[in-house]
Every structure is written in structure tokens, then in C-alpha cells.
Amino acid sequence: MTFRCLKIAKFMSKRKPLTSHNPITLIYVGGTFGSHGKPLTPLPADTFSELMTTHLSKLPVTIDWKNGVWVKDSSQLTPQDFVALYTQILNLYADGNRQFVVITGTDTLSYLGAFLSEAFAGSDICLILTASMKPLFDANVVADTVDDYVIDGTSDAWQNLNDAVGLAMHGETGVKIAMAGEAWHAQTVQKIHSHDLMAFSGHFRAGYPATSYGKVLPPQRRGHWVDDSMAKLEAIQSRADTARIHTVYCVPNDANLLAEQLQTIANQPASGVILLGFGAGNIPQSEAVATALDALYEAGHLVVCTTQCPYGGVSDAYASGNWQYEHHVLSGGRLTIPAIYARLLWLTLAFEPPARRRQRWTYTVNHKPTR
């Protein structure tokens, strides 16, 4: 077995694949994988699906191709786009499909994966997201017809798709991301390099929502999950139009500037706020900042402190970080920034009133800072 296969095999349990003979539902929503030309631009869904028809027949499983509800560069995605894709997958899942692969872009791959992980928590979906750092088709070859497109032999796209399809065939429940011969729980993934083929990192020590995908659901329980999800779908779609997750990046400014930024957010409709602190989650301290944090809480905002550091998470070991938790700030623990964004967005969309969102956060994330 190759090194690549060994990495992917970490998600292959010892039991027999659950539904390996079922078709894999593959959804294309754009990204570098299906881009072409200079500058790179996502190919229209119909063009890309036609190009992929022959190549997909080489895979060891039947592929049920679906054009996404949107096809765009992933840097342009919005909460409405996240919800539209969630709705498409939810409807397919309700119709009996359980094994999915989504081809998207790398810029917001970790955000989208973490969001879908939150949205499908408690289901028995098998959903694998993948992307590529180089387009499948050679961008240097001018193509006037579909016969002119040539696969780029240096691209990582086809191998990433092969790996994702292999995981989907196996059928293990959960939402995962497959890239560069590795696969991780979607909520743990972050992009750590802007152009290297091994641009992502993740880990396997994931808590909720990964822990909610423990086993295949009995039909009745799956039906209840679908019914509950469909019942709140209209409200989620409506809230997506106005959902905002604010981010405040701490830099060495006067604390009054931070207070002004926070107070401005406090005057807007209740949402989520990501506070990116220094080191272990330390932030500028002043009476004005404390007052602004209290105002955010009173207005129904969830403020979550995380760190600008890519690894390690936050801690309450320092007085310069500890004080904020007395003013209703929630700890991001060891969650990545994309995972925090995804959870705050899902809570904003799926739960009312704001007090219930806070309750759900403390239920799914230990609200005490991680030491």
C-alpha cells in the first residue's frame, strides 16, 4: 500500500463498506478544479460536466453527476450560497442518497466543509469535499471546443477526486475533506499554504459535530432527522439573507479603537463575532472594551475569542486574556477559525432566540478556556 493510501485508510474502518454498490452523488460547484484559461475562471457547469463524462467512467463506481445550485470561485461564497448548497444536499439526502462528493474551491473549502458538518450533525450522511490546487485541464491550452481540453499531468485534481470517491464508496458517516492523499474531519481543516499542493492540514481528534456521526441510522430515526431539518429549512433560508459573522483582528492599537469596533457591531442585529486575539487569546484591556463586550452580550451577540496562531488554541493562563471571560466572551478552545465561523453561522441560522444559541455553543464547545 502506498503512503497516499495509508493516509486515506485512516478513515476506512475494519467493517465491510456500508453501501459500496450505490451510486456516488457528485456535485460540482466550481473552484480551481474545474477552472480554465488565464486568469483562471470556473468553467460553466454544463461544459465541465460534458468534459467529465468520459473520465468519470474510469472510476470504480457509478457516478450520479449533479450541477451545483451555484458554480463560482469559492472566494466569492456567502452565507446564502452555503445554505443553497445545504438545501440541495438535504433534498438529495431526503430522497435516499447517502454518499456524496462535492468538488469546490480551496479558498473557502475549510469554511464550507465545517458548515456542512454542523448542518448535517446527527445524520448518517457520508459527505466528502475535495478541491485542487491546480486545474484538472491544462490552462495553457486554448480550447474552442470540448475536444480541445487536455488533462494537466501535473495537476492534483484527478488524484484528489479518486481519493474522495474512494472514501465515499466506503460509506463511513460524517463530513470529511480529502486533499493531497490525506483526509480529515471537515471541522478540523485549515488552509496553511497559498499555492503548494499540500496546502491543507487537519487532525483526527475531533469532538462535536464529528462525534455525532457515530453509526448508520435506522430508517425511522433518519426520517425524524429529515423531518426536523425540513421543518426549519425555510427559516434558515430566510435568515441567510441577513446573517453576518463579524471578525475583529487584534493588532497593537490603542484599546479604544477595539472598543469602537466592538460597539459598532453591538448596534447591529444579533449575530456572531470572532475576536482574533494575540498568542493564547489575549486582547487589549480597558474599561471601554469591557463595556463594549457587555453591550454585545446584551444585544444578543455571541462573541468568541480565538487566536491568530494556527495551532494550540486559546488559554486563560494570562491575565490579559482571562479578564474577557468575565464579560460574556466565549472561548474558541482549539477550534480553527473556519470551524468557529461555521458554528456561529449555523447557530445564527438555525436557532432562536440568541440565548438558545449561547446554550448550544456551551453544549457543543466547553465554554471554559482550554488550558
C-alpha positions as CSV (number, residue, x, y, z in Angstrom):
1,M,0.0,0.0,0.0
2,T,1.3,3.4,-0.9
3,F,1.8,6.3,1.6
4,R,-1.1,8.0,0.0
5,C,-3.4,5.0,0.5
6,L,-2.2,4.7,4.1
7,K,-3.3,8.2,4.9
8,I,-6.7,7.8,3.3
9,A,-7.1,4.4,5.0
10,K,-7.2,6.1,8.4
11,F,-10.9,6.8,7.7
12,M,-11.5,3.2,6.5
13,S,-13.0,1.2,9.4
14,K,-12.4,-2.5,9.6
15,R,-16.1,-3.3,8.9
16,K,-17.3,-4.0,5.4
17,P,-18.2,-0.9,3.4
18,L,-21.8,0.0,4.1
19,T,-23.3,0.7,0.6
20,S,-20.3,0.4,-1.8
21,H,-22.5,-0.6,-4.7
22,N,-24.7,2.5,-4.6
23,P,-24.0,5.4,-7.0
24,I,-22.0,8.3,-5.6
25,T,-23.7,11.6,-5.9
26,L,-21.1,14.1,-7.2
27,I,-21.9,17.8,-7.0
28,Y,-19.7,20.3,-8.8
29,V,-19.8,23.9,-7.5
30,G,-16.7,25.4,-9.1
31,G,-13.2,26.2,-7.9
32,T,-9.7,25.7,-9.3
33,F,-10.5,22.0,-10.1
34,G,-12.8,23.0,-12.9
35,S,-11.2,26.3,-13.9
36,H,-9.5,27.1,-17.2
37,G,-7.9,30.0,-19.1
38,K,-5.8,33.0,-17.9
39,P,-6.8,34.2,-15.5
40,L,-8.3,31.0,-14.2
41,T,-12.1,31.1,-14.2
42,P,-14.5,28.2,-13.3
43,L,-15.9,26.5,-16.3
44,P,-19.7,26.6,-16.7
45,A,-21.3,23.6,-15.1
46,D,-22.7,22.2,-18.4
47,T,-19.3,22.5,-20.1
48,F,-17.5,20.9,-17.2
49,S,-20.0,18.0,-16.9
50,E,-19.6,17.2,-20.6
51,L,-15.8,17.2,-20.3
52,M,-16.0,14.9,-17.2
53,T,-18.4,12.3,-18.7
54,T,-15.6,10.1,-20.2
55,H,-13.2,10.5,-17.3
56,L,-15.8,9.6,-14.7
57,S,-16.4,6.3,-16.4
58,K,-12.9,5.3,-15.3
59,L,-13.8,5.4,-11.6
60,P,-14.7,2.1,-9.9
61,V,-18.3,3.2,-9.1
62,T,-21.3,4.7,-10.8
63,I,-21.3,8.5,-10.5
64,D,-24.6,10.4,-10.4
65,W,-23.4,13.9,-11.5
66,K,-25.2,16.9,-10.2
67,N,-24.5,20.5,-11.2
68,G,-24.4,22.6,-8.1
69,V,-27.0,25.3,-7.4
70,W,-24.2,27.7,-8.0
71,V,-20.8,27.5,-9.7
72,K,-18.3,30.1,-8.8
73,D,-14.9,30.9,-7.4
74,S,-15.0,29.8,-3.7
75,S,-13.6,33.2,-2.6
76,Q,-17.0,34.7,-3.6
77,L,-19.2,32.5,-1.4
78,T,-21.7,34.0,1.0
79,P,-24.0,32.5,3.7
80,Q,-26.8,32.4,1.1
81,D,-24.5,30.1,-1.0
82,F,-23.7,27.9,1.9
83,V,-27.4,27.5,2.6
84,A,-28.3,26.9,-1.0
85,L,-25.8,24.0,-1.3
86,Y,-27.0,22.6,2.1
87,T,-30.6,22.7,0.8
88,Q,-29.6,20.9,-2.4
89,I,-27.8,18.1,-0.5
90,L,-30.5,17.9,2.1
91,N,-33.2,17.3,-0.6
92,L,-31.0,14.6,-2.2
93,Y,-30.4,13.0,1.2
94,A,-34.1,13.0,1.9
95,D,-34.7,11.2,-1.4
96,G,-32.4,8.4,-0.2
97,N,-29.0,9.4,-1.4
98,R,-26.4,8.9,1.4
99,Q,-22.9,9.0,-0.2
100,F,-21.7,12.4,-1.7
101,V,-18.7,14.0,-3.1
102,V,-18.6,17.8,-3.5
103,I,-16.0,19.5,-5.8
104,T,-15.4,23.1,-4.7
105,G,-12.6,25.6,-4.4
106,T,-9.7,25.7,-1.9
107,D,-10.1,29.3,-0.7
108,T,-13.2,28.5,1.5
109,L,-13.0,24.7,1.4
110,S,-12.5,24.6,5.2
111,Y,-15.3,27.0,5.9
112,L,-17.8,25.2,3.7
113,G,-16.8,21.8,5.0
114,A,-17.1,22.9,8.6
115,F,-20.5,24.4,7.9
116,L,-21.9,21.3,6.3
117,S,-20.5,19.3,9.2
118,E,-22.6,21.4,11.6
119,A,-25.6,21.4,9.4
120,F,-25.8,17.6,8.9
121,A,-24.8,16.7,12.5
122,G,-26.8,13.8,13.8
123,S,-27.5,12.4,10.4
124,D,-25.8,9.4,8.8
125,I,-24.7,11.2,5.6
126,C,-21.3,10.3,4.1
127,L,-20.1,13.6,2.5
128,I,-16.6,14.1,1.2
129,L,-15.4,17.5,0.0
130,T,-12.4,17.9,-2.3
131,A,-10.7,20.5,-4.5
132,S,-7.4,21.0,-6.2
133,M,-4.6,23.5,-6.2
134,K,-4.1,23.1,-10.0
135,P,-6.9,22.8,-12.6
136,L,-7.7,19.4,-14.0
137,F,-7.4,20.6,-17.6
138,D,-4.2,22.4,-18.8
139,A,-4.9,26.1,-18.5
140,N,-2.2,26.9,-21.1
141,V,-4.1,25.1,-23.9
142,V,-6.5,27.3,-25.7
143,A,-9.8,25.4,-26.0
144,D,-12.5,26.4,-28.5
145,T,-14.5,23.1,-28.3
146,V,-14.8,20.4,-25.7
147,D,-12.4,18.2,-27.7
148,D,-9.6,20.8,-27.2
149,Y,-9.3,20.4,-23.4
150,V,-6.3,18.4,-22.3
151,I,-5.8,17.0,-18.8
152,D,-2.8,18.6,-17.0
153,G,-0.5,15.7,-15.9
154,T,1.0,17.8,-13.1
155,S,-2.4,18.6,-11.6
156,D,-3.5,17.2,-8.2
157,A,-7.2,17.3,-9.2
158,W,-7.8,13.7,-10.5
159,Q,-6.0,12.0,-7.6
160,N,-7.9,14.2,-5.1
161,L,-11.2,13.2,-6.8
162,N,-10.1,9.5,-6.8
163,D,-9.4,9.7,-3.1
164,A,-12.7,11.4,-2.3
165,V,-14.7,8.9,-4.3
166,G,-12.9,6.1,-2.5
167,L,-13.9,7.5,0.9
168,A,-17.5,8.0,-0.3
169,M,-17.6,4.4,-1.6
170,H,-16.6,3.2,1.8
171,G,-19.6,5.0,3.3
172,E,-18.4,5.9,6.7
173,T,-20.7,8.5,8.2
174,G,-19.6,12.1,8.6
175,V,-18.3,15.1,6.7
176,K,-14.7,15.0,5.6
177,I,-12.2,16.8,3.4
178,A,-9.8,14.8,1.1
179,M,-6.8,16.6,-0.2
180,A,-3.2,15.6,-1.2
181,G,-3.6,12.0,-0.2
182,E,-5.0,12.8,3.3
183,A,-8.4,13.1,4.7
184,W,-9.6,14.8,7.9
185,H,-12.9,15.6,9.8
186,A,-14.1,18.7,8.0
187,Q,-14.3,20.8,11.2
188,T,-10.5,20.4,11.8
189,V,-9.2,21.5,8.4
190,Q,-7.5,24.8,7.6
191,K,-5.5,26.1,4.6
192,I,-1.9,26.7,5.6
193,H,-0.2,27.4,2.2
194,S,-1.4,29.6,-0.6
195,H,-0.2,27.5,-3.6
196,D,1.6,24.3,-2.5
197,L,-0.2,21.1,-3.5
198,M,-0.1,20.1,0.2
199,A,-1.9,23.2,1.2
200,F,-4.1,21.9,4.0
201,S,-3.8,20.5,7.4
202,G,-6.2,18.8,9.8
203,H,-6.4,16.2,12.6
204,F,-8.3,13.3,13.8
205,R,-9.0,14.3,17.5
206,A,-12.3,15.9,16.6
207,G,-15.2,16.5,19.0
208,Y,-18.7,17.6,18.1
209,P,-20.1,17.6,15.3
210,A,-17.8,14.7,14.2
211,T,-18.8,12.6,17.2
212,S,-22.5,12.9,16.2
213,Y,-21.9,10.7,13.1
214,G,-21.4,7.5,15.1
215,K,-23.4,5.0,13.0
216,V,-26.0,4.4,10.3
217,L,-29.4,5.5,11.4
218,P,-32.4,3.2,11.4
219,P,-34.9,4.3,8.8
220,Q,-37.4,5.7,11.3
221,R,-34.7,7.8,13.1
222,R,-33.4,9.0,9.7
223,G,-36.9,10.1,8.8
224,H,-37.3,12.0,12.0
225,W,-34.0,13.8,11.4
226,V,-35.1,14.7,7.8
227,D,-38.5,15.9,9.0
228,D,-36.9,18.1,11.7
229,S,-34.4,19.6,9.2
230,M,-37.1,20.3,6.6
231,A,-39.3,21.9,9.2
232,K,-36.7,24.6,9.9
233,L,-35.3,25.0,6.4
234,E,-37.5,28.0,5.4
235,A,-36.4,29.9,8.5
236,I,-32.7,29.1,7.8
237,Q,-33.1,30.3,4.2
238,S,-34.7,33.5,5.3
239,R,-32.0,34.3,8.0
240,A,-29.2,33.6,5.5
241,D,-30.2,36.8,3.7
242,T,-29.1,38.9,6.7
243,A,-26.7,36.6,8.5
244,R,-23.3,38.3,9.3
245,I,-20.4,36.8,11.2
246,H,-18.1,39.7,12.2
247,T,-14.4,39.3,12.6
248,V,-12.2,41.6,14.7
249,Y,-8.4,41.1,14.3
250,C,-6.4,42.5,17.2
251,V,-3.3,44.5,16.3
252,P,-1.2,46.7,18.6
253,N,-3.6,49.7,18.6
254,D,-5.0,51.7,21.4
255,A,-7.7,49.7,23.2
256,N,-10.2,52.5,22.5
257,L,-10.1,51.6,18.8
258,L,-11.0,48.0,19.6
259,A,-13.8,49.3,21.8
260,E,-15.1,51.4,19.0
261,Q,-15.1,48.4,16.6
262,L,-17.0,46.3,19.1
263,Q,-19.5,49.0,19.9
264,T,-20.3,49.4,16.2
265,I,-21.1,45.7,15.9
266,A,-23.2,45.9,19.1
267,N,-25.6,48.3,17.4
268,Q,-26.3,45.8,14.6
269,P,-28.7,42.8,14.6
270,A,-27.6,39.9,16.9
271,S,-25.1,37.7,15.2
272,G,-21.7,36.1,15.9
273,V,-18.4,37.9,16.5
274,I,-14.9,36.3,16.1
275,L,-12.3,38.1,18.2
276,L,-8.8,37.1,17.0
277,G,-6.5,37.7,19.9
278,F,-2.8,37.5,20.3
279,G,-1.0,34.3,21.4
280,A,-3.2,32.3,23.6
281,G,-6.2,34.6,23.1
282,N,-5.0,37.8,24.8
283,I,-6.7,41.0,23.8
284,P,-6.2,44.7,24.7
285,Q,-7.8,45.5,28.0
286,S,-9.6,48.7,29.0
287,E,-12.9,49.7,30.7
288,A,-14.2,50.8,27.3
289,V,-13.6,47.4,25.8
290,A,-15.2,45.7,28.8
291,T,-18.3,48.0,28.3
292,A,-18.5,47.1,24.6
293,L,-18.3,43.4,25.3
294,D,-21.1,43.7,27.8
295,A,-23.1,45.7,25.2
296,L,-22.6,42.9,22.7
297,Y,-23.9,40.4,25.1
298,E,-27.0,42.5,26.0
299,A,-27.7,42.8,22.3
300,G,-27.7,39.1,21.8
301,H,-24.3,38.7,20.0
302,L,-22.1,35.6,20.6
303,V,-18.5,36.8,20.9
304,V,-15.9,34.0,20.6
305,C,-12.3,34.6,21.3
306,T,-9.7,32.6,19.3
307,T,-6.0,33.1,18.4
308,Q,-4.2,34.4,15.4
309,C,-1.8,31.4,15.8
310,P,-2.6,28.4,13.5
311,Y,-2.1,25.8,16.3
312,G,-2.6,25.5,20.0
313,G,-5.9,27.2,20.7
314,V,-6.6,29.6,23.5
315,S,-6.0,29.6,27.2
316,D,-6.9,31.6,30.3
317,A,-3.4,31.3,31.8
318,Y,-2.7,35.0,31.2
319,A,-4.5,37.9,32.9
320,S,-4.5,39.7,29.6
321,G,-6.8,37.0,28.2
322,N,-8.6,35.8,31.3
323,W,-10.5,39.0,32.0
324,Q,-12.6,39.0,28.9
325,Y,-14.5,35.8,30.0
326,E,-16.0,37.8,32.9
327,H,-17.7,39.9,30.2
328,H,-19.6,37.0,28.4
329,V,-16.9,36.2,25.8
330,L,-16.9,32.5,24.8
331,S,-13.7,30.5,24.4
332,G,-12.9,29.1,20.9
333,G,-10.9,26.4,22.6
334,R,-8.9,24.5,19.9
335,L,-11.4,25.1,17.1
336,T,-10.0,26.6,13.9
337,I,-11.2,29.9,12.7
338,P,-13.2,28.3,9.8
339,A,-14.8,25.9,12.4
340,I,-15.7,28.9,14.7
341,Y,-17.2,30.8,11.7
342,A,-19.2,27.7,10.6
343,R,-20.6,27.1,14.1
344,L,-21.5,30.7,14.7
345,L,-23.2,30.9,11.2
346,W,-25.1,27.7,11.8
347,L,-26.3,28.8,15.3
348,T,-27.3,32.2,13.8
349,L,-29.3,30.5,11.1
350,A,-30.8,27.5,12.9
351,F,-31.6,28.7,16.4
352,E,-33.7,31.5,18.0
353,P,-33.6,33.4,20.4
354,P,-29.9,34.4,20.9
355,A,-30.0,32.8,24.4
356,R,-30.6,29.4,22.8
357,R,-27.6,29.9,20.5
358,R,-25.4,30.6,23.5
359,Q,-26.8,27.4,25.2
360,R,-26.0,25.4,22.1
361,W,-22.4,26.8,22.0
362,T,-21.8,25.8,25.6
363,Y,-23.2,22.4,24.9
364,T,-21.0,21.7,21.9
365,V,-17.9,23.5,23.0
366,N,-16.5,23.6,26.5
367,H,-17.1,27.3,27.4
368,K,-14.2,27.3,29.8
369,P,-10.9,28.3,28.1
370,T,-8.6,25.4,27.2
371,R,-5.6,25.2,29.5
